[in-house]
Amino acid sequence: MSRNSASPPTDGSPVAVSDAKTDSALTHGLKQRHLSMIALGGVIGAGLFVGSGAGIAAAGPSIIIAYAVSGLLVMLVMRMLGEMSAANPASGSFSVHAERAIGPWAGFTVGWAFWVLLCVAVGLEGIGAAKIVTGWLPGTPEWAWVALFMVVFLGTNLASVKKFGEFEFWFAALKVVAITLFLVLGVLAILGVLPGTDAPGTTNLKGEGGFMPNGAEGLVIGLLASVFAYGGLETVTIAAAESENPVQGVAKAVRTAMWRIALFYVGSMAVIVTLVPWDDPKVVEVGPFYAALDHLGISGAAEIMNVVILVALLSAMNANIYGASRMACSLVARGQGPKRLGRISSGVPRTAVLVSSVFGFLCVLLSYWRPDDVFPWLLNMIGAVILVVWIFIALSQVVLRDRLEREAPEKLVVRMWLFPVLTVVALLAMLGIFVLMLREPDTRDQLVASGALTVVLAAIGVVRQRRSVAVKG
């Protein structure tokens, strides 16, 4: 059996077309060290360094529970995705899996939704990075810095996958070193052995308002904030198709990333809320990591964090351009997009790289041209897309696991824990998050807009699938 083979669906839908030709045309220049760092670096971003401040302000010390719960959910999702990707490595990752498990319409829907998400994210990350640089160099235009960053990462992604991998390796390594040093300093301070600091004990954990100062409502808001901070891990399964050993590579990357995520995310939140009062204004105004470093009396804390956040944003830009281009290329290879977008030159889908970058820069321009209507609509539209992706991953895993056990059990290099119980638990948790989003005004609009995007794409996908069946019939 070939690695992309699939048994015919029983519902009469057409058999999913693999992107094996695309994967063979792409170069395999990524090494295991690249994959491992992509897996780690993909989730260590501005969402952790800055966005976690709003979660702490809402949940207080109970943000530790929020990140632990959402972290467990992400671990389950990545285990499911790792199982499918190790069995059938593909540059389209979960889009290919959804197409094989559910039908072409599902692959079309989740693939293009993720592409839109990544392209808009590229623009947002460019804006964030430009704001930091203009803070250092006042008077320089933000859009010019975004354009410069776009050109740099357009160049690295157009050159070769090895160039992308090297950039991402060192970006991710810097982030990992920074957060490791932060955790070491934080633990030393908590123990009272860091010079110039006193052990805080549980004062801040049980301080103003207690461990859950805003009750269950605050914990819910913190949970929602933490869920979306984990987005980015999926890129490693896309990159695995271009690695030297796709099966072993994705299996190892997924396994090692899981416990490190728990250490970095949950550990960071525990250190911060132990050292700093949760209601300290600096936690939201300048970020929780800066607030903790400032509390420890580390000089230049603001500039240190600005550099780390800049690296995180540039790393995310680089990774998202890569992920968007490979997803688009895979979709085209399966007849799910314009053929010109799938052209591969010297092992690189250069047209897809260029179009994805241009779309991202267009989002930046919209932030200046239409800041009050179109741009906020774009932000809402991608707000809950990652949850949609996770639901498709879980549904696909249920179908493909049974199929693999019947047809090719030797391909189950990575197995989902306690299948199908934990898969069902993960699905129920995701549906629960949707319900929680509907309850909160700030997230309700995101859910509605993301839902509308998903419904529109699904409708287009269904129409395309029926036309394909009619033509073949």
Buried (B, 14 or more C-beta within 10 A) or exposed (E): EEBBEBEEBEEEBBBBBBBBBBBEBBEBBBBBEBBBBBBBBBBBBBBBBBBBBBBBBBBBBBBBBBBBBBBBBBBBBBBBBBBBBBBBBBBBBBBBBBBBBBBBBBBBBBBBBBBBBBBBBBBBBBBBBBBBBBEEEEEEEBBEBBBBBBEBBBEBBBBBBBBBBBBBBBBBBBBBEBBBEBBEBBBBBBEEEBEEBEEBEEEBBEBEBEBBBBEEEBBBBBBBBBBBBBBBBBBBBBBBBBBEBBBBBBBBBBBBBBEBBBBBBBBBBBBBBBBBBBBBEBBBEBBBBBBBBBBBEBEEBBEBBBBBBBBBBBBBBBBBBBBBBBBBBBBBBBBBBEEEBBBBEEBBBBBBBBBBBEBBBBBBEBBEEEEEEEBBEBBBBBBBBBBBBBBBBBBBBBBBBEBBEEEBEEBBBBBBEEBBEBBEBBBEBBEEBBEBBEEBEEBBBBBBBBBEBBEEBBEBBBEBBEEBEEEEE
